[in-house]
Amino acid sequence: DGVPKENSPFINNTEHDKNNSYDGTNMALFEEEMDSHPMVSSLLNKLANYTNLTQGAHEHEEADEEEGSKKKAITSPQMGTFMGVYLPCLQNILGVILFLRLTWIVGTAGILESLVIVGLCCSCTMLTAISMSAIATNGVVPAGGSYYMISRSLGPEFGGAVGLCFYLGTTFAGSMYILGTIEILLTYIVPQAAIFRAERKEEAVDALLNNMRVYGTCCLILMAIVVFVGVKYVNKLALVFLACVILSILAIYAGVIKSIFEPPDFPVCMLGNRTLQNHGFDKCLKTEVIDNLTVTTKLWSVFCDGPDLNATCNEYFVNNNLTLVQGIPGLTSGVISENMWSEYGPLGMLVENKKLSSFGGSDPTKDIYLPYVVNDITTFFTLLVGIYFPSVTGIMAGSNRSGDLRDAQKSIPIGTILAIATTSFIYISSVVLFGACIEGVLLRDKFGDSVEGNLVIGTLSWPSPWVIVIGSFFSCCGAGLQSLTGAPRLLQAIARDGIIPFLQVFGHGKANGEPTWALLLTAGICEIGILIASLDSVAPILSMFFLMCYLFVNLACAVQTLLRTPNWRPRFRYYHWALSFLGMSLCLAIMFISSWYYAIVAMVIAGCIYKYIEYRGAEKEWGDGIRGLSLNAARYALIRLEEAPPHTKNWRPQLLVLLNLNSDQGVKHPRLLSLTTQLKAGKGLTIVGNVLQGTYLLKDAEAKKAEQNIKSAMSAERTKGFCHVVVSSNLRDGVSHLIQSAGLGGMKHNTVLMGWPETWRQSNDPESWRNFIGTAQGMGQ
């Protein structure tokens, strides 16, 4: 791993390089003093050094800071379960979907179906974490994390395909976090900073998307520069980003508790049963009395031709009364019963409260461009699954950094599973609490237009909505930086393995190993997601790539367990092939539930990469499980063939081809192989054999050379089969032994093909003719 080994147990050994630092490697006498440090100071020290970087990033930065020929000090990994796995996983899992979309998902799908969505996605990641823990505790996982686990378990073809899918997922996750950052900035923090402004409501969506594209591109460039300059700056802010996530979660729970005694005042103005956007007016009134005069309000001017009382007004506005509904009625209000059921609808559907009376306006499509809160997209259950799933990803944060852990075999399973359990509790409790505290029309108001543009989840928080707004903003910034830091290193790990030739350029970078070219490609792909500009459109895309990765993690664990491979000895014992198979099936089901066409595209991409690696011929051999599976299948098939004699319907020409070689071990008659291919028409078994005269100890090198030459000739003539070179003291005996012993079980030859000794009349040595006659007689007998 690039760390110099110690060749002597003595510190004062002068025979070795004196520049090596042995601090902390041979100081057992001082262990008692180390343990006497107060727990509070140790915890504060660990928090001060907290990092959420993937393994390898910190080493690159340290290498950058080295001066001259100074070598890096030998330091043993010191990170434990809490700091090394639990907190990074927690920070990666909790993110933008929780803050920006979970309330809308609860309001649209209802509490019951939202619990189904959360349960489905969390079960998928929990089962994947169990499989991942088994694989991760079977050996050290270096930089590359999930890619390394899959490629070493299922082979380079699957590893390359799924590794690239996971890389694309991480890259699009960066796009999603950047879009979330810009949405928070332009919608809730400084809406006046928008460059594109909509004169009419029908132009609002396009204006928002254009603003997201411009600001998102600028944000991406800024983040890429920060990552390029040095990840140490990202590392310094890791604790700030983590604190933002934790404080935001605590503020939500504190707001729920406070709503029992004193619900926050966020009134929602309703016209009839329709929810109004509270942007262009200050009072939920049609008229008001000032100095004994009845005057119209700003809301009147929105629905009427002018401010006069005799102005022509919208019919629905005239027929219906205005009502103020408390947006956060509180935990004990009983609103939970109204939010149990789903409220799906098409694009442009008005957000309505069915309890309130409504008169007229039978055709709502005519009024969607008035200041009503409407659906900005068509909603249905499967769409919400795809949008929600990214909020449960991030479970690989611990396994990606196994080399930094004091005891990776123990920390990865415990930390990852505890993080998933914690976040699952947060999501499930949030679904129930949001449905119990917030009015349904406000839940379905995605951007908080009815509460003066406040973040909906922020209206529930305590002490102020700004706690959530600022916290979620920095959380999304941090997650975006983490994605732009981790994705290039994943691509670099794939490129350096050399299994995908056209990616080798991305294995290079700065002198310290920093992946410069990979960062440029990552930023370019990330820009594609930003140009899509819609968080709801980008989320299902990255869901597909993460699900593909999780599917193959489960498959790898199931295959290794069922094959009982000798090197499969994970320290994590609480796994089973049935759980892995269930997790794999669940990943596949969620892929097609959320978006069947995205699922097909992701599979086609993975399939193309797989076939490309297979076509180019992956030179890496990692003892993968797929080859073990083939071996088991072949053994099973051979045993079945041995059980009964073959039927005439199943007869195939199975040839043993005896080739002659010249003095340089080259094939004399390669066209004999072409004849072989034509005789069996691509079916049956082909064994190509040759006999060398001599003893095996002396002819070993020649036998290997002959075997390679025969295989090259078979490849040139497109003959598929096996090669068998025998060394014997006598040519005739060698041929006899080859004919008798070639093949295995039911896969034996039934025909021998050999060249006719055409020069026997002209040759003074009749040995070739005698060998030919002797071989033919032996086969006849």
C-alpha positions in Angstrom: 0.0 0.0 0.0 3.0 2.3 -0.4 3.9 2.1 3.3 7.5 0.9 4.0 7.7 -2.3 5.9 9.7 -2.6 9.1 12.6 -5.1 8.7 13.8 -4.9 12.2 12.0 -4.8 15.6 14.5 -2.5 17.1 14.1 1.3 16.9 17.9 2.0 17.3 18.8 -0.2 14.3 21.3 1.8 12.2 21.2 -0.4 9.2 18.0 1.1 7.8 16.9 4.5 6.6 17.1 6.9 9.4 14.4 9.2 7.9 11.7 6.7 8.7 9.5 7.8 11.6 8.6 5.0 14.0 6.4 7.1 16.2 3.6 5.0 17.6 4.7 1.7 16.1 6.8 0.2 18.8 5.8 2.1 22.0 3.9 -0.6 23.9 5.5 0.6 27.2 3.5 3.9 26.9 0.0 2.3 26.3 -1.1 2.9 29.9 -0.4 6.6 29.6 -2.3 6.8 26.3 -5.4 5.2 27.9 -5.3 7.7 30.7 -6.4 10.6 28.5 -9.8 12.1 29.5 -12.6 10.8 27.3 -14.0 14.3 26.7 -10.7 15.7 25.4 -10.2 12.6 23.2 -13.7 13.0 21.8 -13.1 16.7 21.1 -9.7 15.9 19.4 -11.4 13.3 17.2 -14.2 15.7 16.3 -11.6 18.4 15.4 -9.9 15.9 13.1 -13.2 14.5 11.6 -13.1 13.9 7.9 -15.6 12.5 5.4 -13.2 12.1 2.6 -12.8 8.8 0.7 -9.7 6.8 1.3 -6.8 8.1 -0.7 -7.8 11.7 -0.8 -6.2 12.6 2.5 -3.0 10.8 1.4 -2.8 12.8 -1.8 -3.0 16.0 0.1 -0.3 14.9 2.5 1.9 14.0 -0.4 1.4 17.4 -1.8 2.7 19.0 1.4 5.9 16.9 1.6 9.1 18.8 1.2 12.1 17.5 -0.8 12.8 13.9 -0.1 11.1 13.8 3.2 9.2 10.5 3.5 5.7 10.2 5.0 5.7 9.1 8.6 4.4 5.6 9.3 1.2 6.0 11.2 -1.3 3.3 12.1 -5.0 3.8 11.4 -6.7 5.3 14.4 -10.3 5.8 13.3 -13.0 3.9 15.2 -16.5 2.9 14.4 -18.2 6.1 15.4 -15.9 8.6 13.7 -14.8 6.5 10.9 -18.0 4.8 9.7 -21.1 5.9 11.6 -20.9 9.7 11.2 -19.7 9.6 7.6 -22.6 7.2 6.6 -25.0 9.4 8.6 -23.9 12.5 6.8 -24.0 10.9 3.4 -27.5 9.4 3.9 -29.2 12.4 5.3 -29.4 15.1 2.7 -31.3 17.2 0.1 -34.4 14.9 -0.3 -35.1 15.0 3.4 -35.1 18.8 3.5 -36.6 19.7 0.1 -39.0 16.8 -0.9 -40.0 14.6 2.1 -42.9 16.9 3.2 -44.2 17.0 -0.4 -43.9 13.2 -0.7 -45.9 12.8 2.6 -48.6 15.2 1.4 -48.9 13.6 -2.1 -48.6 9.9 -1.2 -50.2 10.1 2.2 -48.7 8.8 5.4 -49.5 5.1 4.7 -48.0 5.0 1.2 -45.1 7.2 2.3 -44.3 4.6 4.9 -44.4 1.9 2.2 -41.9 4.0 0.1 -39.6 4.6 3.0 -39.8 0.9 4.2 -39.1 -0.4 0.7 -36.0 1.8 0.1 -34.6 1.3 3.7 -35.1 -2.4 3.5 -33.2 -2.5 0.2 -30.2 -0.6 1.7 -30.3 -2.6 4.9 -30.1 -5.9 3.0 -27.4 -4.5 0.8 -25.4 -3.3 3.9 -25.6 -6.9 5.3 -24.1 -8.3 2.1 -21.6 -5.4 1.9 -20.5 -6.1 5.4 -19.8 -9.7 4.6 -17.7 -8.8 1.5 -15.9 -5.9 3.3 -14.9 -8.1 6.2 -13.5 -10.8 3.9 -10.5 -8.6 3.2 -9.2 -5.0 3.1 -11.2 -2.7 0.7 -8.8 0.0 -0.7 -9.8 3.1 -2.6 -12.6 2.4 -5.0 -14.8 0.8 -2.4 -17.8 -0.9 -4.0 -16.0 -1.2 -7.4 -13.2 -3.1 -5.7 -15.6 -5.4 -3.9 -17.6 -6.2 -7.0 -14.7 -6.6 -9.4 -12.8 -8.9 -7.0 -16.0 -11.0 -6.4 -17.6 -11.1 -9.8 -14.7 -10.5 -12.1 -13.4 -7.6 -14.2 -16.4 -7.6 -16.6 -19.0 -7.1 -13.9 -16.6 -4.9 -11.9 -16.0 -2.5 -14.8 -19.7 -2.3 -15.7 -21.0 -1.8 -12.2 -18.0 0.4 -11.2 -18.8 2.8 -14.0 -22.5 2.7 -13.1 -21.6 3.6 -9.5 -19.3 6.3 -10.8 -22.1 7.8 -12.9 -24.5 7.6 -9.9 -22.0 9.4 -7.7 -21.5 12.1 -10.4 -25.2 12.6 -10.9 -25.5 12.8 -7.1 -23.2 15.8 -7.3 -25.6 17.3 -9.8 -28.5 16.7 -7.5 -26.8 18.2 -4.5 -25.8 21.3 -6.5 -29.3 21.7 -7.8 -30.6 21.4 -4.2 -28.1 24.1 -3.1 -29.3 26.5 -5.8 -33.0 25.7 -5.2 -32.5 26.6 -1.5 -30.5 29.7 -2.4 -32.9 31.1 -5.0 -36.2 30.0 -3.5 -35.7 30.6 0.2 -32.6 32.7 0.9 -32.2 35.3 -1.8 -35.1 35.0 -4.4 -34.3 38.5 -5.6 -31.0 37.2 -7.0 -32.8 35.4 -9.8 -31.6 36.4 -13.3 -34.6 35.2 -15.2 -38.0 36.5 -13.9 -41.4 35.4 -15.0 -43.9 38.1 -16.0 -46.7 35.6 -16.1 -47.3 32.5 -14.0 -47.0 30.1 -17.0 -43.4 31.3 -17.5 -42.4 30.7 -13.9 -41.3 27.1 -14.4 -39.0 27.9 -17.4 -37.6 30.9 -15.5 -36.8 28.7 -12.5 -35.1 26.1 -14.6 -33.0 28.7 -16.5 -31.9 30.2 -13.1 -30.9 26.7 -11.9 -28.8 26.1 -15.0 -26.9 29.4 -14.8 -26.3 29.4 -11.0 -25.8 25.6 -11.0 -23.0 25.9 -13.6 -21.3 28.6 -11.7 -21.6 26.6 -8.5 -20.1 23.5 -10.2 -17.2 25.5 -11.5 -16.5 26.9 -8.1 -16.7 23.5 -6.4 -14.5 21.9 -9.0 -11.8 24.6 -8.4 -12.0 24.0 -4.7 -11.5 20.3 -5.2 -8.7 20.8 -7.7 -6.8 23.3 -5.5 -6.9 20.8 -2.6 -9.3 18.5 -0.7 -7.8 19.8 2.5 -10.2 22.7 2.3 -13.1 20.4 1.9 -11.7 18.4 4.9 -11.6 21.5 7.1 -15.3 22.1 6.6 -16.3 18.5 7.1 -17.2 19.0 10.7 -19.3 22.2 9.8 -21.3 20.2 7.2 -21.9 17.4 9.7 -23.0 19.9 12.4 -25.5 21.5 9.9 -27.1 18.1 9.3 -27.4 17.2 13.0 -28.6 20.6 14.1 -31.2 20.6 11.4 -32.6 17.2 12.5 -32.7 18.3 16.1 -34.5 21.6 15.1 -37.2 19.5 13.4 -37.8 17.4 16.5 -37.7 20.4 18.7 -40.3 22.1 16.5 -42.6 19.0 16.7 -42.4 19.1 20.5 -43.1 22.8 20.6 -46.1 22.4 18.3 -47.9 20.5 21.1 -48.0 23.5 23.3 -47.6 26.5 21.0 -48.0 25.8 17.3 -46.1 28.3 15.0 -48.2 30.9 13.2 -48.0 30.2 9.5 -51.6 30.8 8.1 -52.5 29.6 4.7 -55.0 31.7 2.7 -57.7 29.6 1.0 -60.2 30.9 -1.6 -63.0 28.4 -1.4 -61.1 25.1 -1.1 -58.2 26.3 -3.3 -54.8 27.2 -1.8 -53.5 30.7 -2.8 -49.9 31.7 -3.3 -49.1 34.3 -0.7 -46.7 36.4 -2.7 -48.6 39.5 -4.1 -50.8 40.3 -1.1 -50.4 40.9 2.6 -54.0 40.3 3.9 -56.3 37.4 3.2 -59.3 39.7 2.6 -61.2 40.9 -0.4 -62.1 44.3 1.2 -61.4 46.1 4.4 -62.8 49.1 6.2 -60.5 52.0 6.7 -61.9 55.3 8.2 -65.4 54.1 7.6 -64.7 53.5 4.0 -64.7 50.1 2.3 -61.6 49.7 0.2 -60.2 46.7 -1.8 -57.1 44.9 -0.9 -54.1 43.8 -3.0 -55.7 40.4 -3.4 -58.7 42.0 -5.0 -56.5 43.5 -7.7 -55.0 40.1 -8.4 -58.4 38.6 -9.3 -60.2 41.7 -10.7 -59.6 44.2 -13.5 -58.8 47.0 -11.1 -58.9 48.2 -7.5 -62.5 49.6 -7.8 -65.4 47.8 -6.1 -67.3 47.7 -9.3 -64.5 46.1 -11.3 -65.0 42.9 -13.2 -63.7 40.0 -11.1 -63.0 36.3 -11.6 -66.2 34.2 -11.2 -64.7 31.8 -8.7 -63.3 34.7 -6.7 -66.8 36.3 -6.5 -68.6 33.1 -5.5 -66.3 31.9 -2.7 -65.1 33.2 0.6 -61.5 33.6 1.8 -60.5 31.5 4.8 -57.3 31.4 6.9 -56.2 27.9 7.7 -53.3 27.3 10.2 -50.5 25.6 8.2 -49.0 24.0 11.3 -51.9 23.0 13.6 -49.7 20.9 15.8 -49.1 17.4 16.9 -52.3 17.1 18.9 -54.6 18.7 16.3 -55.9 15.4 14.8 -54.8 16.4 11.2 -53.0 13.1 10.9 -56.3 11.4 10.0 -56.7 13.7 7.0 -53.1 13.1 5.7 -53.4 9.3 5.7 -54.4 8.9 2.1 -52.8 9.9 -1.2 -53.6 12.9 -3.3 -52.0 12.1 -6.7 -52.8 14.3 -9.7 -51.8 15.5 -13.1 -49.6 18.5 -14.0 -51.5 21.7 -13.2 -53.9 20.2 -10.7 -54.9 22.7 -8.0 -54.0 22.0 -4.4 -57.3 21.9 -2.6 -58.7 21.2 0.9 -61.7 18.9 0.4 -63.2 20.0 3.8 -63.8 23.5 2.7 -66.8 24.5 0.6 -66.4 25.5 -3.0 -68.9 27.1 -5.4 -68.5 27.3 -9.2 -65.2 26.9 -11.0 -66.1 23.5 -12.3 -63.2 23.7 -14.9 -60.0 24.3 -12.8 -57.8 24.2 -15.9 -58.9 27.7 -16.8 -57.7 29.0 -13.5 -54.2 27.4 -13.2 -52.5 30.6 -14.3 -54.1 32.5 -11.5 -52.1 32.7 -8.2 -53.1 29.2 -7.0 -50.8 26.5 -5.7 -50.7 23.8 -8.4 -48.8 20.6 -9.1 -45.7 21.3 -11.1 -45.4 17.7 -12.3 -47.7 14.7 -12.7 -47.5 12.6 -9.5 -47.9 8.9 -9.0 -46.6 6.3 -6.6 -43.7 4.9 -8.7 -42.4 8.4 -9.5 -42.1 9.2 -5.8 -40.1 6.0 -5.2 -37.6 7.1 -7.7 -37.4 10.6 -6.3 -37.1 9.4 -2.7 -34.5 6.6 -3.2 -31.4 8.9 -3.4 -32.1 9.9 0.2 -31.1 6.4 1.5 -27.9 6.1 -0.6 -24.5 6.8 0.9 -24.1 3.5 2.7 -20.7 2.9 1.1 -19.0 5.8 3.0 -17.6 3.4 5.7 -16.4 0.6 3.4 -14.7 3.1 1.1 -12.4 4.1 3.9 -11.5 0.7 5.4 -7.8 1.4 5.3 -8.3 4.4 7.7 -10.0 2.3 10.4 -8.4 0.8 13.4 -10.5 -2.4 13.1 -12.3 -2.4 9.7 -13.6 -5.9 10.1 -15.6 -4.8 13.2 -16.3 -1.1 12.4 -17.7 -1.4 8.9 -20.7 -3.8 9.7 -21.5 -2.1 13.1 -21.2 1.5 11.9 -23.0 1.0 8.6 -25.9 -1.0 10.0 -26.3 1.4 12.9 -26.3 4.4 10.5 -29.0 2.8 8.4 -31.1 2.0 11.4 -30.7 5.6 12.7 -31.6 7.2 9.4 -34.5 4.8 8.9 -35.9 5.8 12.2 -35.5 9.5 11.3 -37.2 9.0 8.0 -40.1 6.9 9.4 -40.6 9.2 12.4 -40.5 12.2 10.1 -43.2 10.8 7.8 -45.5 10.3 10.8 -44.7 13.6 12.5 -45.0 15.7 9.3 -48.4 14.1 8.6 -49.5 14.7 12.2 -48.3 18.3 12.5 -48.7 20.0 9.1 -51.9 20.8 7.1 -52.3 18.7 4.0 -52.4 21.6 1.6 -49.1 22.9 3.0 -47.5 19.5 2.7 -48.4 19.4 -1.0 -47.1 22.9 -1.5 -43.6 21.9 -2.8 -42.0 25.3 -2.7 -43.9 26.9 0.3 -45.7 29.5 -1.9 -48.7 29.5 0.4 -46.5 30.6 3.4 -44.7 33.5 1.8 -42.0 31.3 0.2 -40.8 29.6 3.4 -39.3 26.2 3.3 -42.2 23.9 4.4 -40.0 21.8 6.7 -38.6 25.0 8.1 -42.0 26.3 9.2 -42.1 23.3 11.6 -38.6 23.8 13.0 -37.6 25.6 16.2 -36.4 28.2 17.0 -36.6 29.6 13.4 -37.1 28.4 9.8 -33.7 29.8 9.1 -32.1 27.0 11.1 -33.3 24.5 8.5 -32.7 26.8 5.5 -29.1 27.6 6.4 -28.4 24.0 7.7 -29.7 22.4 4.6 -27.9 24.8 2.4 -24.5 24.0 3.9 -25.4 20.3 4.0 -26.1 20.3 0.3 -22.9 22.2 -0.4 -20.9 19.7 1.6 -22.5 16.7 -0.1 -21.8 18.2 -3.5 -18.1 18.7 -2.6 -17.9 15.1 -1.3 -19.4 13.8 -4.6 -16.9 15.8 -6.7 -14.1 14.5 -4.4 -15.1 10.9 -4.4 -16.3 10.3 -8.0 -12.9 11.1 -9.7 -11.1 8.8 -7.3 -13.5 6.0 -8.1 -12.9 6.6 -11.9 -9.2 6.7 -11.2 -9.3 3.3 -9.4 -11.1 1.8 -12.4 -8.7 3.3 -14.9 -5.6 2.2 -13.1 -6.9 -1.4 -13.1 -6.5 -1.3 -16.8 -9.6 -3.4 -17.6 -11.2 -0.6 -19.8 -8.5 0.6 -22.2 -10.2 3.9 -23.3 -10.3 5.1 -19.6 -6.5 4.7 -19.0 -5.9 8.4 -19.5 -8.1 9.1 -16.4 -5.7 7.1 -14.2 -3.2 9.9 -14.4 -3.2 13.2 -12.6 -1.0 15.5 -10.5 2.3 14.4 -9.2 0.8 13.4 -5.9 -1.8 11.2 -7.6 -4.7 13.7 -7.5 -7.1 12.7 -10.3 -7.0 15.9 -12.5 -8.3 14.4 -15.7 -11.0 12.3 -13.9 -12.1 15.5 -12.1 -12.6 17.2 -15.5 -14.7 14.4 -16.9 -16.7 14.3 -13.6 -17.4 18.0 -13.9 -18.5 17.6 -17.5 -21.0 14.7 -16.7 -22.2 16.7 -13.7 -23.0 19.6 -16.0 -25.4 17.3 -17.9 -27.4 16.8 -14.7 -27.3 20.5 -14.0 -28.6 21.3 -17.5 -31.6 19.0 -16.8 -32.1 21.5 -14.0 -35.0 19.7 -12.3 -34.2 17.9 -9.0 -37.2 15.6 -9.6 -35.8 14.5 -13.0 -32.2 14.0 -11.9 -33.1 11.9 -8.7 -34.5 8.9 -10.6 -31.4 8.8 -12.9 -29.0 8.4 -10.1 -31.4 6.0 -8.3 -30.9 3.6 -11.3 -27.1 3.7 -11.1 -27.0 3.2 -7.3 -29.6 0.4 -7.5 -27.5 -1.3 -10.1 -24.5 -1.2 -7.8 -26.4 -2.5 -4.8 -27.9 -5.3 -6.9 -24.5 -6.6 -7.8 -23.2 -6.3 -4.2 -26.0 -8.6 -3.2 -25.3 -10.9 -6.1 -21.6 -11.1 -5.2 -22.4 -12.1 -1.7 -25.0 -14.7 -2.7 -22.7 -16.3 -5.3 -19.7 -16.5 -3.0 -21.8 -18.0 -0.2 -23.5 -20.6 -2.5 -20.2 -21.6 -4.1 -18.5 -21.9 -0.7 -15.2 -20.6 -2.3 -12.1 -21.4 -0.1 -11.2 -17.7 0.3 -14.8 -16.7 1.4 -14.3 -16.3 5.1 -15.9 -13.1 6.2 -15.7 -12.2 9.9 -19.3 -10.8 9.7 -21.4 -13.8 10.4 -24.9 -12.4 10.3 -25.5 -12.9 6.6 -27.2 -15.5 4.5 -27.5 -16.1 0.8 -31.3 -15.8 1.0 -31.0 -12.3 2.4 -28.6 -11.4 -0.4 -31.0 -12.8 -3.0 -33.9 -10.9 -1.4 -31.9 -7.7 -1.5 -31.0 -8.3 -5.1 -34.6 -8.9 -6.1 -35.7 -5.8 -4.2 -33.1 -3.7 -6.0 -34.4 -5.0 -9.4 -38.0 -4.4 -8.4 -37.4 -0.8 -7.3 -35.5 -0.1 -10.5 -38.5 -1.1 -12.6 -41.0 0.3 -10.1 -39.5 3.8 -10.2 -38.8 4.0 -13.9 -38.8 1.0 -16.2 -37.2 2.9 -19.2 -34.4 4.3 -17.0 -33.8 0.8 -15.7 -33.5 -0.6 -19.2 -31.1 2.2 -20.2 -28.9 1.6 -17.1 -28.9 -2.1 -17.9 -28.0 -1.5 -21.5 -25.1 0.8 -20.5 -23.8 -1.9 -18.0 -24.3 -4.6 -20.7 -22.4 -2.7 -23.3 -19.5 -2.0 -20.9 -19.5 -5.7 -19.9 -19.4 -6.9 -23.6 -16.7 -4.4 -24.4 -14.4 -5.6 -21.6 -15.2 -9.2 -22.6 -14.4 -8.4 -26.3 -11.2 -6.6 -25.5 -10.2 -9.5 -23.2 -9.7 -8.5 -19.6 -6.2 -9.5 -18.7 -6.9 -9.3 -14.9 -7.5 -12.5 -13.1 -8.9 -12.0 -9.6 -10.4 -15.5 -9.0 -13.9 -14.2 -9.5 -17.1 -15.9 -8.4 -18.5 -16.1 -11.9 -15.7 -18.4 -13.0 -16.3 -20.5 -9.8 -20.0 -20.6 -10.8 -19.0 -21.9 -14.3 -16.8 -24.5 -12.7 -19.6 -25.8 -10.5 -22.0 -25.8 -13.5 -19.5 -27.7 -15.6 -18.9 -30.3 -12.8 -22.6 -30.7 -12.4 -23.1 -31.2 -16.2 -20.3 -33.7 -16.4 -21.7 -35.8 -13.6 -25.1 -35.8 -15.3 -23.6 -36.9 -18.6 -21.9 -39.8 -16.8 -25.1 -41.1 -15.4 -26.5 -42.6 -18.6 -25.2 -43.5 -22.1 -25.9 -40.8 -24.7 -28.9 -41.2 -26.9 -28.5 -41.2 -30.7 -30.4 -37.9 -30.9 -27.7 -36.3 -28.7 -24.8 -37.6 -30.7 -22.2 -35.0 -31.7 -18.9 -35.4 -33.6 -16.4 -35.1 -30.8 -12.9 -34.9 -32.4 -9.4 -35.6 -31.2 -7.1 -33.9 -33.7 -3.5 -35.1 -33.8 -1.3 -32.3 -35.1 2.3 -32.5 -36.3 4.8 -29.9 -35.2 8.0 -28.9 -36.8 11.4 -28.6 -35.1 10.5 -25.1 -33.8 7.3 -26.4 -32.3 5.2 -24.7 -35.0 2.1 -26.2 -36.4 2.8 -28.0 -39.7 -0.8 -28.3 -41.1 -3.0 -25.5 -39.6 -5.7 -26.1 -42.2 -6.4 -29.4 -40.5 -8.0 -27.2 -37.8 -10.2 -25.5 -40.4 -11.4 -28.9 -41.5 -12.1 -29.8 -37.9 -14.4 -26.8 -37.6 -16.3 -27.7 -40.7 -16.6 -31.4 -39.7 -18.3 -30.6 -36.4 -20.2 -27.5 -37.7 -19.4 -25.6 -34.5 -20.9 -28.3 -32.3 -19.5 -31.0 -30.1 -16.1 -31.3 -28.5 -12.7 -30.6 -30.0 -9.4 -31.7 -28.4 -6.2 -30.8 -30.2 -3.3 -33.1 -29.2 0.4 -33.6 -29.9 3.0 -35.9 -28.6 6.7 -34.9 -27.9 9.3 -37.6 -27.6 11.5 -37.4 -24.6 11.1 -37.1 -20.8 8.8 -34.5 -19.2 11.6 -33.0 -17.0 13.6 -32.1 -20.0 10.8 -31.3 -22.4 8.7 -29.1 -20.1 9.6 -25.8 -21.7 9.1 -27.3 -25.2 5.7 -28.7 -24.2 4.5 -25.3 -23.0 5.8 -23.6 -26.2 4.0 -26.2 -28.3 0.8 -25.7 -26.4 1.0 -21.9 -26.9 1.6 -22.4 -30.7 -1.3 -24.8 -31.0 -3.6 -22.4 -29.2 -2.5 -19.5 -31.5 -3.2 -21.7 -34.5 -6.6 -22.6 -33.1 -7.4 -18.9 -32.6 -6.3 -18.1 -36.1 -8.5 -20.9 -37.6 -11.4 -20.0 -35.3 -11.4 -23.5 -33.8 -12.9 -23.6 -30.3 -11.7 -26.4 -28.1 -9.0 -27.6 -25.8 -5.3 -28.3 -26.3 -3.4 -31.3 -24.8 0.3 -31.9 -25.3 1.8 -35.2 -24.0 5.5 -36.0 -23.5 6.3 -39.6 -24.0 9.5 -41.7 -24.5 7.9 -43.4 -27.5 5.8 -41.6 -30.1 3.4 -44.6 -30.7 2.9 -45.1 -27.0 2.3 -41.3 -26.5 -0.4 -41.3 -29.2 -2.0 -44.4 -27.6 -2.0 -42.8 -24.2 -3.5 -39.6 -25.6 -6.3 -41.4 -27.4 -7.1 -43.4 -24.2 -6.9 -40.6 -21.7 -8.1 -37.5 -23.5 -11.5 -36.0 -22.4 -13.3 -36.2 -19.1 -16.4 -38.1 -18.1 -19.0 -38.0 -20.9 -17.0 -35.3 -22.7 -14.8 -37.8 -24.6 -13.9 -37.9 -28.2 -15.5 -40.4 -30.5 -13.4 -39.6 -33.6 -9.7 -39.2 -34.2 -8.5 -36.9 -37.0 -4.9 -37.0 -38.1 -2.9 -36.0 -41.2 -2.2 -38.5 -44.0 1.6 -39.2 -44.2 1.8 -38.0 -47.8 5.6 -38.3 -48.2 5.8 -42.0 -47.1 6.7 -43.2 -50.6 9.6 -40.7 -51.0 10.9 -40.9 -47.4 13.7 -43.3 -46.6 12.4 -43.4 -43.0 9.2 -45.4 -42.8 8.7 -44.5 -39.2 5.8 -42.0 -39.9 4.0 -44.6 -42.0 4.4 -47.2 -39.3 3.1 -44.8 -36.6 0.1 -44.0 -38.8 -0.7 -47.7 -39.4 -0.2 -48.6 -35.8 -2.5 -45.8 -34.6 -5.2 -46.8 -37.0 -4.9 -50.5 -36.0 -5.1 -49.5 -32.3 -8.3 -47.5 -32.9 -9.8 -50.3 -34.9 -9.3 -52.8 -32.1 
